[in-house]
Amino acid sequence: MTLADAVDADGRVLNLPQLRAKVLGGQVFAEENVSPSRLAAREMIQKKQAKFAAKHAAIMAIGAPKPGASLADTLREVESQISGNRSEIGFAYAEDGTLLIARQGKKNAIEFSSEDGGVLQRSAVFTHNHPNGSPLSLDDFVAANTFSMRRVRAVGLEPETGRRVTYELVRHEASKVASNTNLDATFMRELKAVYSGDRPEMIKELNRRLPQAQQTKQSIQRVWNDLIHERLEKLAAKDTRFTYTRKHERRNDR
């Protein structure tokens, strides 16, 4: 480290906490004995950290509620921005609209840490996007069940039409995590069958609704989404512990 690094702009010598803050603030002291490879590795880490920080700041900016906005207003604003994303992005909010969690996911998934669990359990709603406009996934139900999440929403653009579509799962207050109120093994087994166990029958129904000549990647996805949604509706109708709904909107609706 050089003498110039150890003084402030007015020439005063920095104390130890100030020196530490200067290092952690991203300023690198000159070190005569540091090898080029270590310096390169350090620079790479700093670039990755800066990139992550910038990405996280951008996500927070999307999810941040406007001053005075209600939770409903914030959901409308945020969901209109993320519905067309090509990868998943999600936000958890408190009842008063405070942003609790902001997460950038992958194309078809958002991962939560164990620390997120308590926050999600206290949240009023978690909303995220599905890039192909698909209904709530099996993972969404599992997360809602595991963390006793009160509301889970998925938004996206419907294939072919481009309409914004919103799927919502609402757990009733009596359904807090407990052995007698949690979604049980039987229900979860039926839920898994919605997504995988009935595929031959679903493919048969898809071909009935959509003639071969009309089948495109977009049309197949749209009909497949309908089939999943209809099966989820039937399953939800048999269970009083939650409600499940779907709503279509034009993309520019607020």
N, C-alpha and C positions, 0 to 999 in steps of 0.2 A: 504494500500500500504506500502511496506517495504522501508527502506532507500536504499537498493541495487537496487530497481526498479527505483529510482529517480536519479541515477548517470549513467554516461556513462562508457565505458570500461577503461578510464583513471582516473576515480574517480571524474570527474567534475559534479557538480549538473546540471541537465537538467532544461531548462526554460519551461514555460507553453506550447508554441507551440511544443517543442520537446517531452514533456510528452504526448501531445495529439496525435502526430504522432506515438509515441510508442504504444499507445492504439489502434489507428486505423490500425496500421500495423499488428495487430493480436496478440500482446503480452498482456496477461491478468495479471493485477496486483493482488497481494494477497489481499483479502478483508476478514477481520475477520468476518463481520456480514452478509455475503451473504449466503443464505440458500443453501443446496445441490440441491434442485429442481431448483433454479434459475441458479446455476452453470451448471446443466445438460442441462437446456434449452439453455443457452448461448453456450455451447459446440455443441449442435445440430444445432443451427443457423450457427455457424462458419463452421461446417462440410458441411452444405448445400451450404453456400456461396463459400467454397473452391471447392466443386464439380461443382457448376455452372460455376465458373471461369475457371476451368480446361476444362470443356466441351466447353465453349465459345472459349477458346484459341485454342482448337483442330479444331473447325469449322473455325475460322479465318485462321488457318494454311492451311486448305484445299483450301479456297477461295483466299488466298493472291497471287497476281500475281508475277511471277518471275521478277527479274530486267531486264528491257529492253524489256519485252514481250509485244506484241501488244494485243489489246482486243480480236482479233480472236484467238491468241495463248492461251491466258488465258482461254477462253471458252472451247477450245478443251481439255486442260489439266484438268480443273475442272470437266467438264461434263464426262470425262472418269473415274474420280474417284467416282462420285456420282451416276452414272447411275444404279449401282446395289444395292444401299442402300435400306434397308427395311422400312425406314421412310423418310419423305420428308426433304430436306435441300435445302436452296436457297440463292442466292447471287445477289446483284444488283451492277452494274459497271457503271462508268462514261465513256464517249467517249474515254478518254485516257487510260482506263484500270484500273483506281483507284477503289479499293473495297470500296463501300459505305455502304452496308448492308450485314450482314451474319446472317441467321436465321435457327435454328433447329426446324423443325415442328414435327407433329405427323405422323401417318402412311399415312394419306390421306389429310393432310392440313397443311398450314403454316399460322399463324396468324400475322397480322400487327397491329401496334399501330397507333394512329392518328398522332404521330410525324413522323412515317415512310412515310406517304403520300407525304409530300413535297419532301423527298429524292427520292422516287420512281418516282415522276413526273419529276425530273431533271435527272434521270438515263438514260443511253443509252440502257441498256438491263437488264432484270431480268431473271435469269435461275434457274431452280430447277429440281428435279427428281420426276418421278412418279413410285413408286415401282412395279406396275403391267404393266408398259410400255404403259399406256393408253394415249389417246390424251389429249389436253388441256381440262380442266374441265370447268363447268359453272362458278365456283368460279374464275378461271383464267381470263375468259372473263370479269366478273364483276369487278375484281381488276384492269384489264387493262383499263376498262371504267371509273371506279371511280377515279383512280389516273392518267389517261391519260398517261399510260406507253407506251413508243415507241415500245419496243420489249419485248415479253414474250416467253420464251422457256421452254419446258418440255422434259426431256430426261429419258430414261428407257431402260430396256431390254425386247425385244419382247418375249412373252410367247412361249414356244416350241423351237424357233430357237435360242434364246439367242443373236440375233443381237441387236446392239444399235440402238434405234430409237429416232429421234429428231422431235418434233413438234414445229412450230414457228408461232407466231402471230405478224405481223408488222403493226402498225398504221401509216398511212401516215400523213405528216406534217399538212395537212388541217384538221385533225381530232382531234385537241386539244379540251379539254373540253369546250364545249359551247352548247347552246341549239340547234343550227342549225347544228352542226357537230358531236355531241356525238351520240353514238349508241342509237337509240330511243327505245321507249316502244314496238313498233311493232317488231323490230329486236330482242329485248330481249325475247319477247314472243315466237318467232320462234326458238330462241336459246334454250330456256327451253324445247321446244317440241322435240328437237334433243335428249336430255338426258332422257326424261321421257314420253313425250306425245305419242311417236310412239312405245312404247315397244311391244304391241301385234304384230304389223307388223314386228318389228325387230326380235322378237323371231321366227316368222314364217320363215323369211329369214335366220336366223341362222340355223334352222333345215334343210332348203333346201340346204345350203352350206355344212353343216357338218352332215352327217348321224349319227343316234343314236349310231351306233357301234363305231364311231370314236370320240365320245364326251368324253373329259376328262376336268378337271378343267382348264388345260393349253390351250387346243385347243378352248374351249368355250370362254376363255378370249381373245385369239388372234382374233377370228372371231368377237367377240363383239367390240373389239377395231377398227377393220376394218369398221364395220358398223357405229360406231360413227364418225370415220374419214371421211367416204364418205359423210355423211350427213352434216358435218361441211364444207367440200369442196364445196358442192352445195350451201350452205347458203352463204359462203364467196364469191362465184362467182357472186352473185347478188348484192354485196355491194362494192363500190369503195373506202370505207374509210379504208380498211385494206386488207392485204393478209394473207393467212393461208397455210402452207405447211407441208409436212412430208418427212423425209429423213431417209433411212435405212443405217446403217454402220455395219461392223464387230466390235465386242466388242473391239478389240485391235487397231482399226484405230485411228489415232491421227490427 
